[in-house]
Amino acid sequence: MGEKVVAGAFDLSDRQTYRRKLNQCLEGLGRLLAERSFDRPRNLMGLEIELNLAGSDGMPRMRNAQVLQRIASQDFQTELGMFNLEVNIVPHRLGGRVFDQLAEELRTGLAYAHRKAGEVDAGIVMIGILPTLGRQDVVSANLSEAERYTLLNDQMSAARGEDFALDIEGVERLVCTSPSIAPESACTSVQLHLQVTPERFADVWNAAQAVAAVQIALGANAPFLFGKELWRESRPPLFQQATDVRPPELRNQGVRPRTWFGERWISSAYELFEENLRYFPPLLPICDGEEPLRVLDEGGVPTLAELVLHNGTVYRWNRPVYGLADGVPHLRVENRVLPAGPTVTDVIANAAFYYGLVRALAGESRPVWTKLPFEAAAENFDAACRHGIEAELLWPCTGRSGGITKVPALKLVRDELLPLAAAGLDAWNIEPADRDLYLGVIEERCRRRVNGASWQVATYHRALEAGLERDGALAATTRRYAELMRTGDPVHTWPTGFPAP
C-alpha cells in the first residue's frame, strides 16, 4: 500500500476489468516462474519499522506531516495514522558485519528524526501499541493526509457495511466499535524482507510460519490498548478485527479474514498469490495501463501492478512479495510478525535470530513443517500473542519417536532454536562477533524472562501500586519507556518501575 493511488468512485465495469487484469497477472506470474526468469540468489534483506509520535507527556501527537517535512528524507514515509511514521532501510546483503551496520544506520536515522520531531513537540517512540492511545485518537479524522488511506478506508468500510467491532479478551476485556479502519493505525510493526529464489520460496515461507509464534513470544511489546491490559501482543487480534470486512453472516460461513495466518503449508509462491485471488475480493480496483501477457509475449518483464496492489490488501503475517529491480523480477518473503521496538539493539537482535533460524530450518533434510501440523503452528501463534514470553508451544519431539509435545517457548529457544539460529547465521557468513552479540541479546532475554511486554506490564502495575490512576500509570509507563528506549540498552537490562518524581 506504499504506492500512490488516486481516489475515485468505482463502478461494476471497473471491478470486472480489474478481475480480468488480476487473472492476467496471475497467468503472467505463472509464466515467469515456469521460464525461470527470476533474479539469481543475492542474499538480500530489507527492514522497515513503523513508529509512533508522542510528546514529552507520553501522549500521541498527530503531526506526521509536519515531522516528515522537517526530516525531508525519502527513508521516512507516512503510515495510516497521523501519529505514525515508517522508516525504510535500503536492502543489504546478508553477511559480514551487516547487523552492526544496520544498527548504526537505524540509530543515526532515528536520532535525527527524533530531533526533527522535537521541533513540533513530538518524539519518536518504537513500541507495538502506544499505551496512551485512546479511542478518540484513532478516528477517520486522524488518518494521514494521503489519498490511498482515504480510499482504502472508504472501500473497507463499504465492504463491511457496518461498524467494525473490536472484542479482545485478555487480562481485561475490550469491547468497542469503530466506523472506520482507523484503530488499525495503533499497530506498529517491524517488517523483515528476504529475497529468495522461486525454488527456495516455499521452504523459507514455511519456516517463517513455523517460527512466527517464537518471534512473538520473544518480542511481544503491545500489552495495552485503549487503557486496557489485553494480550501480551495485542496487535494481531486488533489488526484482524480492525480490518475485518466480513459481517457476522460471512464469518459464520467460514469466509477467511483479510488479516490471516493461513491454513496450510505450501509448495510454491504461486499458491499464495492464487489464494489471494481466489479468496479475497478486490478492495481497490485500480487498473494499470500495462497488458502483462503482451509484455511477456514481446520479451519484456511486466510489473504485475494489479496483482501487487491486491496482494498489499491481504494482510498475511508472512506475505509473498513480487517486485522488479533494474528490470529483473524477484520474490521476497515479508515477515510482518514483530512489533516495533523496544530499542534498535532489540530490533536487530530479533532480525538476526529470524534470519539465522529461517536459514537453518529451510535447509533441514526433514524440515519442521513436515512434522508439525499447520493447525499447531496457528495455535502456537495465538498462544504466543496471548502469553508472550511465558507461552508454551507445540513442537516436534526430538529423537526417533516423533510426535508433538508442549514446551515452554523459552526452553525451546535456549535448547534448540538458538543453536540453529547461530548455524544459520554462519551459513549467511555473518561475522562471529555480530552473531554472538545479537543472539546473546536473545539468550539474555530468555534467561531474565523479560521482553517489552513484560517490562511494560510490570512498570504499569508498579505505577498503580504507587497510587497513580490508570491513565496516569499508562502515561508514566510510556514516558519511562521512551526514556529508556533512547539509552539504547536492550530491554532485558531495563529496571522495572520508574524514578519517583
C-alpha positions as CSV (number, residue, x, y, z in Angstrom):
1,M,0.0,0.0,0.0
2,G,3.0,2.3,-0.2
3,E,2.3,3.0,-3.9
4,K,0.4,6.2,-4.8
5,V,-3.2,5.5,-5.7
6,V,-5.8,8.1,-6.8
7,A,-9.1,8.1,-5.1
8,G,-12.3,7.9,-7.1
9,A,-15.6,6.1,-7.4
10,F,-15.6,2.6,-8.8
11,D,-18.4,1.0,-10.9
12,L,-19.2,-2.5,-11.9
13,S,-17.1,-2.4,-15.0
14,D,-14.1,-1.3,-13.0
15,R,-14.3,-4.4,-10.9
16,Q,-14.8,-6.6,-13.9
17,T,-11.8,-5.1,-15.7
18,Y,-9.7,-5.4,-12.6
19,R,-10.6,-9.0,-12.0
20,R,-9.7,-9.7,-15.7
21,K,-6.3,-8.0,-15.2
22,L,-5.7,-9.8,-11.9
23,N,-6.1,-13.2,-13.7
24,Q,-3.8,-12.0,-16.5
25,C,-1.2,-11.0,-13.8
26,L,-1.5,-14.4,-12.2
27,E,-1.0,-16.1,-15.5
28,G,1.9,-13.9,-16.2
29,L,3.4,-14.8,-12.8
30,G,3.0,-18.5,-13.7
31,R,4.8,-18.0,-17.0
32,L,7.7,-16.1,-15.3
33,L,8.0,-18.9,-12.8
34,A,8.0,-21.6,-15.5
35,E,10.5,-19.7,-17.6
36,R,12.9,-19.3,-14.6
37,S,13.0,-15.5,-15.2
38,F,13.8,-14.5,-11.6
39,D,16.8,-12.9,-10.1
40,R,19.7,-15.1,-9.1
41,P,20.4,-15.6,-5.3
42,R,21.7,-12.4,-3.8
43,N,21.2,-12.9,-0.1
44,L,19.4,-9.6,0.1
45,M,17.4,-8.5,3.2
46,G,15.4,-5.3,3.9
47,L,13.9,-3.7,7.0
48,E,11.0,-1.4,7.7
49,I,9.9,-0.1,11.1
50,E,6.6,1.7,11.9
51,L,7.0,4.4,14.5
52,N,4.8,6.4,16.9
53,L,4.9,10.1,17.6
54,A,4.4,11.1,21.2
55,G,5.1,14.2,23.2
56,S,7.2,14.5,26.4
57,D,4.0,13.8,28.3
58,G,3.7,10.4,26.7
59,M,0.6,11.3,24.7
60,P,0.2,10.8,21.0
61,R,0.9,13.7,18.6
62,M,-1.0,13.9,15.3
63,R,1.9,15.6,13.5
64,N,3.5,13.3,11.0
65,A,3.1,15.7,8.1
66,Q,5.0,18.4,10.0
67,V,7.7,16.0,11.1
68,L,8.2,14.5,7.7
69,Q,8.5,17.9,6.2
70,R,11.3,18.6,8.6
71,I,13.0,15.3,8.2
72,A,13.0,15.7,4.4
73,S,14.2,12.2,3.7
74,Q,12.7,9.5,1.4
75,D,13.7,7.0,4.0
76,F,10.8,8.2,6.2
77,Q,7.2,8.0,5.0
78,T,3.7,8.3,6.3
79,E,1.7,5.4,7.8
80,L,-2.0,5.1,8.4
81,G,-2.4,7.4,11.4
82,M,-1.2,11.0,11.8
83,F,0.8,9.8,14.8
84,N,2.6,7.2,12.7
85,L,5.8,7.2,10.6
86,E,7.7,4.5,8.8
87,V,11.4,4.2,8.3
88,N,12.8,2.1,5.4
89,I,16.4,0.8,5.4
90,V,17.8,0.2,1.9
91,P,18.4,-3.5,1.1
92,H,21.6,-5.0,2.5
93,R,23.4,-8.2,1.6
94,L,23.4,-10.7,4.5
95,G,27.0,-11.4,5.5
96,G,29.9,-9.9,7.4
97,R,29.0,-7.2,10.0
98,V,25.7,-6.4,8.3
99,F,23.8,-6.3,11.6
100,D,26.1,-3.8,13.2
101,Q,25.8,-1.7,10.0
102,L,22.0,-1.8,10.2
103,A,22.1,-0.9,13.9
104,E,24.3,2.2,13.2
105,E,22.1,3.3,10.3
106,L,19.0,3.0,12.4
107,R,20.4,4.8,15.4
108,T,21.6,7.6,13.2
109,G,18.3,7.9,11.3
110,L,16.0,7.6,14.3
111,A,18.1,10.1,16.3
112,Y,17.8,12.6,13.5
113,A,14.1,12.0,13.2
114,H,13.6,12.4,16.9
115,R,15.4,15.8,16.9
116,K,13.3,17.0,14.0
117,A,10.1,15.7,15.7
118,G,11.1,17.7,18.8
119,E,10.7,20.9,16.7
120,V,6.9,20.3,16.8
121,D,6.7,19.0,20.4
122,A,6.8,15.3,19.4
123,G,9.2,12.4,19.7
124,I,9.9,9.0,18.1
125,V,8.7,6.0,20.1
126,M,9.3,2.4,18.9
127,I,6.6,0.3,20.5
128,G,4.0,-2.2,19.3
129,I,1.0,-0.1,20.5
130,L,1.4,3.3,22.2
131,P,-0.1,2.7,25.7
132,T,-1.6,6.2,25.9
133,L,-3.6,5.9,22.7
134,G,-7.4,6.4,23.3
135,R,-10.3,5.6,21.2
136,Q,-10.6,9.3,20.4
137,D,-7.2,9.2,18.8
138,V,-8.0,6.5,16.2
139,V,-10.7,8.1,14.2
140,S,-11.0,8.8,10.5
141,A,-10.2,12.5,11.0
142,N,-6.7,11.4,12.2
143,L,-5.9,9.2,9.1
144,S,-2.8,10.5,7.3
145,E,-3.5,13.0,4.6
146,A,-2.9,10.7,1.7
147,E,-5.5,9.6,-0.8
148,R,-4.6,5.9,-0.6
149,Y,-5.6,5.8,3.1
150,T,-8.9,7.6,2.5
151,L,-9.7,5.3,-0.4
152,L,-8.7,2.1,1.5
153,N,-10.9,3.2,4.4
154,D,-13.8,4.0,2.2
155,Q,-13.6,0.7,0.4
156,M,-13.2,-1.4,3.5
157,S,-16.0,0.4,5.3
158,A,-18.3,-0.1,2.3
159,A,-17.4,-3.8,2.1
160,R,-18.1,-4.2,5.8
161,G,-21.4,-2.4,5.6
162,E,-21.5,-1.7,9.4
163,D,-19.2,-0.6,12.2
164,F,-16.0,-2.6,12.8
165,A,-16.3,-4.5,16.1
166,L,-13.4,-4.9,18.5
167,D,-13.7,-7.6,21.1
168,I,-10.4,-8.7,22.7
169,E,-10.4,-10.6,26.0
170,G,-7.1,-10.9,27.8
171,V,-6.2,-9.9,31.3
172,E,-9.1,-7.4,30.8
173,R,-11.7,-7.2,28.1
174,L,-12.0,-4.5,25.5
175,V,-15.3,-4.2,23.6
176,C,-16.0,-1.3,21.3
177,T,-16.9,-0.4,17.7
178,S,-15.4,1.9,15.1
179,P,-17.0,3.3,11.9
180,S,-13.5,3.3,10.2
181,I,-10.3,1.2,9.9
182,A,-8.5,3.9,12.0
183,P,-7.9,1.6,15.0
184,E,-5.6,-0.5,12.8
185,S,-3.2,2.5,13.0
186,A,-2.5,1.6,16.6
187,C,-0.4,-1.3,15.4
188,T,3.2,-0.5,14.7
189,S,5.4,-3.3,13.5
190,V,8.8,-4.4,12.1
191,Q,8.8,-5.9,8.6
192,L,11.7,-8.1,7.7
193,H,12.2,-8.8,4.0
194,L,14.3,-11.7,2.5
195,Q,14.8,-12.1,-1.3
196,V,14.6,-15.7,-2.2
197,T,14.6,-17.7,-5.5
198,P,11.3,-19.4,-6.5
199,E,12.9,-22.8,-5.8
200,R,13.6,-21.8,-2.2
201,F,10.5,-19.7,-1.6
202,A,8.2,-22.4,-0.1
203,D,10.8,-23.7,2.3
204,V,11.6,-20.2,3.6
205,W,7.9,-19.2,3.9
206,N,7.1,-22.5,5.7
207,A,10.0,-22.0,8.0
208,A,8.9,-18.4,8.7
209,Q,5.3,-19.6,9.5
210,A,6.6,-22.3,11.8
211,V,8.7,-19.8,13.9
212,A,6.2,-16.9,13.9
213,A,5.0,-17.9,17.4
214,V,8.5,-18.0,18.7
215,Q,9.2,-14.5,17.3
216,I,6.1,-13.2,19.1
217,A,6.9,-14.9,22.4
218,L,10.4,-13.4,22.4
219,G,9.4,-10.0,21.0
220,A,6.0,-9.2,22.4
221,N,5.6,-5.5,23.0
222,A,2.0,-4.5,22.9
223,P,0.1,-5.4,26.1
224,F,-2.2,-2.3,26.2
225,L,-4.9,-0.9,24.0
226,F,-7.3,1.9,24.8
227,G,-6.4,1.8,28.5
228,K,-7.0,-1.9,28.9
229,E,-4.4,-4.7,29.6
230,L,-5.1,-7.3,27.0
231,W,-2.8,-9.9,25.3
232,R,1.0,-9.6,25.7
233,E,1.0,-8.9,21.9
234,S,-2.4,-7.3,21.2
235,R,-1.5,-6.3,17.6
236,P,-2.7,-9.4,15.8
237,P,-6.2,-9.6,17.2
238,L,-6.5,-5.8,16.8
239,F,-5.3,-5.9,13.3
240,Q,-7.6,-8.8,12.3
241,Q,-10.7,-7.2,13.8
242,A,-9.9,-3.6,12.6
243,T,-9.6,-4.8,9.0
244,D,-12.3,-7.4,9.1
245,V,-14.7,-6.6,6.2
246,R,-16.8,-9.7,6.9
247,P,-20.2,-9.1,8.5
248,P,-21.2,-11.9,11.0
249,E,-23.0,-13.9,8.4
250,L,-19.9,-14.3,6.2
251,R,-17.8,-15.1,9.3
252,N,-20.3,-17.8,10.1
253,Q,-19.9,-19.2,6.6
254,G,-16.2,-19.6,7.1
255,V,-15.1,-16.8,4.8
256,R,-11.5,-16.0,5.6
257,P,-10.4,-12.7,7.2
258,R,-8.1,-10.4,5.3
259,T,-5.6,-10.5,8.1
260,W,-4.7,-14.1,8.1
261,F,-2.2,-16.6,9.4
262,G,-3.1,-19.0,6.6
263,E,-4.3,-22.6,6.7
264,R,-1.7,-24.9,5.2
265,W,2.0,-25.4,4.3
266,I,2.8,-24.5,0.7
267,S,4.9,-25.9,-2.1
268,S,5.3,-22.8,-4.2
269,A,4.9,-19.0,-4.1
270,Y,2.3,-19.2,-6.8
271,E,-0.1,-20.9,-4.4
272,L,-0.2,-17.9,-2.1
273,F,-0.9,-15.4,-4.9
274,E,-3.5,-17.7,-6.3
275,E,-5.2,-18.0,-2.9
276,N,-5.3,-14.2,-2.6
277,L,-7.3,-14.0,-5.8
278,R,-9.5,-17.0,-5.1
279,Y,-10.5,-16.0,-1.5
280,F,-10.4,-12.2,-1.4
281,P,-12.5,-9.7,-3.4
282,P,-10.5,-6.7,-4.7
283,L,-10.7,-3.6,-2.5
284,L,-9.0,-1.2,-4.8
285,P,-9.9,-2.0,-8.4
286,I,-7.4,0.4,-9.9
287,C,-6.1,-0.7,-13.3
288,D,-2.6,-0.1,-14.7
289,G,-2.2,0.6,-18.5
290,E,0.1,-2.4,-18.8
291,E,-1.1,-5.6,-20.5
292,P,1.1,-8.1,-18.7
293,L,0.7,-11.0,-21.2
294,R,1.5,-8.8,-24.1
295,V,4.6,-7.5,-22.3
296,L,5.7,-11.1,-21.8
297,D,5.0,-12.0,-25.4
298,E,7.2,-9.2,-26.5
299,G,10.1,-10.4,-24.4
300,G,9.6,-7.9,-21.5
301,V,9.0,-8.2,-17.8
302,P,5.6,-7.0,-16.5
303,T,5.2,-5.1,-13.3
304,L,2.0,-7.1,-12.5
305,A,0.7,-3.9,-10.9
306,E,-2.8,-5.2,-10.2
307,L,-1.5,-8.3,-8.5
308,V,0.9,-6.3,-6.4
309,L,-1.8,-3.9,-5.3
310,H,-4.3,-6.6,-4.5
311,N,-1.6,-8.6,-2.6
312,G,-1.0,-5.5,-0.4
313,T,-4.6,-5.6,0.8
314,V,-4.3,-9.2,2.1
315,Y,-2.5,-9.0,5.4
316,R,-0.7,-12.3,5.8
317,W,1.8,-12.4,8.7
318,N,4.3,-13.8,6.2
319,R,3.4,-12.2,2.9
320,P,4.7,-13.1,-0.6
321,V,6.0,-10.1,-2.5
322,Y,6.7,-9.8,-6.2
323,G,9.0,-6.9,-7.3
324,L,11.2,-5.6,-10.0
325,A,14.7,-4.3,-9.6
326,D,16.6,-2.9,-12.6
327,G,14.0,-4.7,-14.8
328,V,14.6,-8.1,-13.2
329,P,11.8,-9.8,-11.3
330,H,12.3,-11.2,-7.8
331,L,10.4,-12.7,-4.9
332,R,10.6,-11.8,-1.3
333,V,9.1,-13.2,1.9
334,E,7.9,-10.3,4.0
335,N,7.8,-11.2,7.7
336,R,5.3,-8.9,9.4
337,V,5.1,-10.6,12.8
338,L,7.2,-8.5,15.1
339,P,6.1,-5.3,16.9
340,A,8.3,-2.3,16.8
341,G,11.0,-1.8,19.5
342,P,11.9,-1.6,22.2
343,T,15.4,-0.5,21.1
344,V,17.5,-0.6,18.0
345,T,19.5,-3.4,19.6
346,D,16.4,-5.4,20.3
347,V,15.1,-4.9,16.8
348,I,18.4,-6.0,15.3
349,A,18.6,-9.0,17.7
350,N,15.1,-10.1,16.6
351,A,16.2,-9.8,13.0
352,A,19.4,-11.8,13.5
353,F,17.5,-14.5,15.2
354,Y,14.9,-14.6,12.5
355,Y,17.3,-14.7,9.5
356,G,19.5,-17.2,11.1
357,L,16.7,-19.5,12.2
358,V,14.9,-19.4,8.9
359,R,18.1,-20.2,7.0
360,A,18.8,-23.2,9.2
361,L,15.2,-24.6,9.2
362,A,14.7,-24.1,5.5
363,G,17.8,-26.2,4.8
364,E,17.0,-29.2,7.0
365,S,16.6,-32.6,5.3
366,R,13.4,-33.3,7.3
367,P,12.1,-29.8,8.0
368,V,9.9,-28.9,10.9
369,W,6.8,-28.3,8.9
370,T,6.8,-32.0,7.8
371,K,6.4,-32.9,11.5
372,L,4.3,-30.1,12.8
373,P,0.6,-29.8,11.7
374,F,-0.2,-26.4,10.3
375,E,-3.1,-26.2,12.9
376,A,-0.5,-26.5,15.6
377,A,1.6,-23.6,14.2
378,A,-1.6,-21.4,14.1
379,E,-2.4,-22.5,17.7
380,N,1.1,-21.6,18.7
381,F,0.8,-18.1,17.2
382,D,-2.4,-17.5,19.2
383,A,-0.8,-18.8,22.4
384,A,2.3,-16.6,21.9
385,C,0.2,-13.5,21.3
386,R,-1.8,-14.2,24.5
387,H,1.0,-15.1,26.8
388,G,4.2,-13.7,25.3
389,I,7.4,-14.8,26.9
390,E,5.6,-17.2,29.2
391,A,3.9,-19.0,26.3
392,E,4.0,-22.8,25.9
393,L,4.2,-24.0,22.3
394,L,3.6,-27.2,20.4
395,W,6.8,-28.6,18.8
396,P,8.0,-31.8,17.3
397,C,9.8,-34.1,19.8
398,T,13.5,-34.7,19.3
399,G,14.6,-38.3,18.6
400,R,13.2,-41.1,16.6
401,S,9.9,-41.5,18.5
402,G,8.4,-38.5,16.8
403,G,5.2,-36.9,17.9
404,I,4.4,-33.4,19.2
405,T,4.9,-32.1,22.7
406,K,4.1,-28.8,24.5
407,V,7.3,-27.0,25.6
408,P,7.9,-23.5,27.2
409,A,8.9,-21.1,24.5
410,L,12.0,-20.1,26.5
411,K,13.2,-23.7,26.8
412,L,12.6,-24.3,23.1
413,V,14.6,-21.2,22.2
414,R,17.5,-21.9,24.6
415,D,17.8,-25.7,24.0
416,E,17.1,-26.0,20.3
417,L,16.5,-22.8,18.3
418,L,19.4,-20.5,19.4
419,P,22.0,-23.1,18.2
420,L,20.1,-23.4,14.9
421,A,20.0,-19.6,14.5
422,A,23.7,-19.5,15.1
423,A,24.3,-22.2,12.5
424,G,22.1,-20.2,10.1
425,L,24.0,-17.0,10.6
426,D,27.2,-18.9,10.0
427,A,25.7,-20.1,6.7
428,W,25.0,-16.5,5.8
429,N,28.7,-15.8,6.5
430,I,27.8,-13.4,9.4
431,E,30.9,-12.4,11.4
432,P,31.0,-14.3,14.7
433,A,31.2,-11.0,16.6
434,D,27.8,-9.9,15.1
435,R,26.3,-13.4,15.6
436,D,27.3,-13.6,19.2
437,L,26.4,-10.1,20.2
438,Y,22.8,-10.2,18.8
439,L,22.0,-13.8,19.6
440,G,23.4,-13.0,23.1
441,V,20.6,-10.4,23.5
442,I,18.1,-13.1,22.7
443,E,19.7,-15.5,25.2
444,E,19.7,-12.9,28.0
445,R,16.1,-12.0,27.2
446,C,15.3,-15.7,27.8
447,R,17.4,-16.0,30.9
448,R,15.9,-13.0,32.6
449,R,12.3,-13.7,31.2
450,V,12.0,-10.1,30.1
451,N,10.7,-8.6,26.9
452,G,9.0,-5.3,26.0
453,A,5.5,-6.5,27.1
454,S,6.6,-8.0,30.4
455,W,8.5,-4.7,31.2
456,Q,5.6,-2.6,30.3
457,V,3.1,-4.6,32.4
458,A,5.5,-4.7,35.4
459,T,6.1,-1.0,35.3
460,Y,2.4,-0.2,34.9
461,H,1.5,-2.2,37.9
462,R,4.3,-0.5,39.9
463,A,2.7,2.8,39.0
464,L,-0.7,1.6,40.1
465,E,0.8,0.4,43.4
466,A,2.3,3.9,43.8
467,G,-1.1,5.4,43.8
468,L,-1.5,6.6,40.2
469,E,-4.8,6.2,38.4
470,R,-5.0,4.0,35.3
471,D,-4.4,6.8,32.8
472,G,-1.6,8.3,34.8
473,A,0.1,4.9,35.2
474,L,-0.1,4.3,31.4
475,A,1.4,7.8,30.8
476,A,4.1,7.3,33.3
477,T,4.9,3.9,31.8
478,T,5.1,5.4,28.3
479,R,7.4,8.2,29.4
480,R,9.7,5.9,31.2
481,Y,9.7,3.5,28.2
482,A,10.7,6.4,25.9
483,E,13.5,7.5,28.2
484,L,15.0,4.0,28.4
485,M,14.5,3.4,24.7
486,R,16.7,6.4,24.0
487,T,19.6,5.0,26.1
488,G,19.8,2.2,23.6
489,D,20.3,-0.5,26.2
490,P,18.3,-3.7,25.4
491,V,15.0,-4.2,27.2
492,H,16.2,-7.1,29.4
493,T,18.5,-4.7,31.2
494,W,15.9,-2.1,32.0
495,P,15.0,-1.5,35.6
496,T,11.3,-2.1,36.4
497,G,9.3,0.8,37.6
498,F,10.3,4.5,37.3
499,P,12.1,7.0,39.4
500,A,10.0,8.9,42.0
501,P,9.2,12.5,40.9
